């Protein structure tokens, strides 16, 4: 089953969708598919890490990361399917960040890698939008926590409905053109390890979301106002959002 | 006015706080400070400033940054007044950080420095514990150092902004088992509150309940199981915390 959240008569409402039924995506106002804390795993893509091999051993990093590198996508970044991603008015380039999202199903404190998947409810699609990832030294609040920089959805698919979450193709389209293809088999740290590691010092709650890993952000993933970006993940679906200049959104809201 | 939240019969309950610092329910019932189960006083995004006092920067052998060095914590790390924080086994250095916490009172986007204080609803005390053993040079300070379960006591209550005459002239003090270990003043903030509100609201929308931990002055020291740590901010509050061992913490998980 697929689990969405929609806005119905102004109220956030859960909507279960049978995957065998064709869904008219324009008929709903989709909310972010999850409501909890959103953690991202940076530097968790093989090609991205290979590109950093030299930098890992130079200042300011000095050594390669010993543990998964984590960041937080604050609540203001979360948007649903079809909502607009605001691009900075000064024209700074923004990049799509296609990733599998791991949705936590029950409270998890210090769970082992062996048991970690028992705490996962399912999977969703995340577009972890970012300014250029020029540096991994300091927390990337400015690059990653702008309003609308984390589309999530359109739904959470039950984990039972996905046979191998570490072998899912991920395709990114900009204006209907396929610009990027990867797979969850390109993750450096696997799903069970990620869940176990986070829970080793942070209690995860039902509804928390972990962005498994985003690829190297080349110009192929660059977005500009007027674009439509869509991420498709096998067995989950398609997450589509437009890109607009931020100031236009503010004016519309002030309307 | 002082506002707090306590756990009462399993329910998160809003209270006011009287001059004895006891919790007062909506119906006037008083729950003594020592008996109340204090919870973090609000929910929201958790911003923390690193190296935001020049003396602390020198202590860490850093130059004060050119722009605010902000990191985020997740809500798992928050803990109320008078609770236990665990020190992991086999670490060399875990220290407190006494901080003034400014709390956003209304939605803020692209707010100028001139108007920024209108968006502050109140203040509380934060203790931003860090375990230095876990520092790595990736998104430093990383979540394993700073966003750990039990590692961010906050409270006991929020003081209304109107009741704090000058948030940029408050003494901060930390005591370990009654001994004064850390002392500084918010007048030495590198980036003051209006600057931080402008900076953050230029990046993103701030909402009521969002917390800005404004950083800590010099005077850090290691803490050990059994220690009572008191962080206080003049005119705002006094936040008590107890350090326990990891094995004692594991027993509480059941």
HADDOCK unambig.tbl for C-alpha pairs under 7 A between the chains (distance, minus, plus):
assign (segid A and resid 60 and name CA) (segid B and resid 137 and name CA) 6.73 0.50 0.50
assign (segid A and resid 61 and name CA) (segid B and resid 137 and name CA) 4.93 0.50 0.50
assign (segid A and resid 61 and name CA) (segid B and resid 138 and name CA) 6.81 0.50 0.50
assign (segid A and resid 65 and name CA) (segid B and resid 138 and name CA) 7.00 0.50 0.50
assign (segid A and resid 69 and name CA) (segid B and resid 138 and name CA) 6.57 0.50 0.50
assign (segid A and resid 70 and name CA) (segid B and resid 143 and name CA) 6.65 0.50 0.50
assign (segid A and resid 72 and name CA) (segid B and resid 72 and name CA) 6.84 0.50 0.50
assign (segid A and resid 74 and name CA) (segid B and resid 45 and name CA) 6.68 0.50 0.50
assign (segid A and resid 76 and name CA) (segid B and resid 205 and name CA) 6.51 0.50 0.50
assign (segid A and resid 136 and name CA) (segid B and resid 138 and name CA) 5.43 0.50 0.50
assign (segid A and resid 136 and name CA) (segid B and resid 139 and name CA) 5.67 0.50 0.50
assign (segid A and resid 137 and name CA) (segid B and resid 137 and name CA) 5.59 0.50 0.50
assign (segid A and resid 137 and name CA) (segid B and resid 138 and name CA) 4.57 0.50 0.50
assign (segid A and resid 137 and name CA) (segid B and resid 139 and name CA) 4.92 0.50 0.50
assign (segid A and resid 137 and name CA) (segid B and resid 140 and name CA) 6.05 0.50 0.50
assign (segid A and resid 138 and name CA) (segid B and resid 138 and name CA) 6.48 0.50 0.50
assign (segid A and resid 138 and name CA) (segid B and resid 139 and name CA) 4.18 0.50 0.50
assign (segid A and resid 138 and name CA) (segid B and resid 140 and name CA) 5.09 0.50 0.50
assign (segid A and resid 139 and name CA) (segid B and resid 71 and name CA) 5.63 0.50 0.50
assign (segid A and resid 139 and name CA) (segid B and resid 139 and name CA) 4.11 0.50 0.50
assign (segid A and resid 139 and name CA) (segid B and resid 140 and name CA) 6.18 0.50 0.50
assign (segid A and resid 140 and name CA) (segid B and resid 139 and name CA) 6.92 0.50 0.50
assign (segid A and resid 141 and name CA) (segid B and resid 71 and name CA) 6.87 0.50 0.50
assign (segid A and resid 142 and name CA) (segid B and resid 203 and name CA) 6.19 0.50 0.50
assign (segid A and resid 145 and name CA) (segid B and resid 204 and name CA) 6.77 0.50 0.50
assign (segid A and resid 146 and name CA) (segid B and resid 203 and name CA) 5.53 0.50 0.50
assign (segid A and resid 146 and name CA) (segid B and resid 204 and name CA) 4.90 0.50 0.50
assign (segid A and resid 147 and name CA) (segid B and resid 204 and name CA) 5.37 0.50 0.50
assign (segid A and resid 147 and name CA) (segid B and resid 205 and name CA) 6.61 0.50 0.50
assign (segid A and resid 201 and name CA) (segid B and resid 144 and name CA) 6.78 0.50 0.50
assign (segid A and resid 201 and name CA) (segid B and resid 148 and name CA) 5.16 0.50 0.50
assign (segid A and resid 201 and name CA) (segid B and resid 149 and name CA) 5.97 0.50 0.50
assign (segid A and resid 202 and name CA) (segid B and resid 76 and name CA) 6.12 0.50 0.50
assign (segid A and resid 202 and name CA) (segid B and resid 148 and name CA) 5.40 0.50 0.50
assign (segid A and resid 202 and name CA) (segid B and resid 149 and name CA) 5.23 0.50 0.50
assign (segid A and resid 203 and name CA) (segid B and resid 76 and name CA) 6.00 0.50 0.50
assign (segid A and resid 203 and name CA) (segid B and resid 149 and name CA) 6.56 0.50 0.50
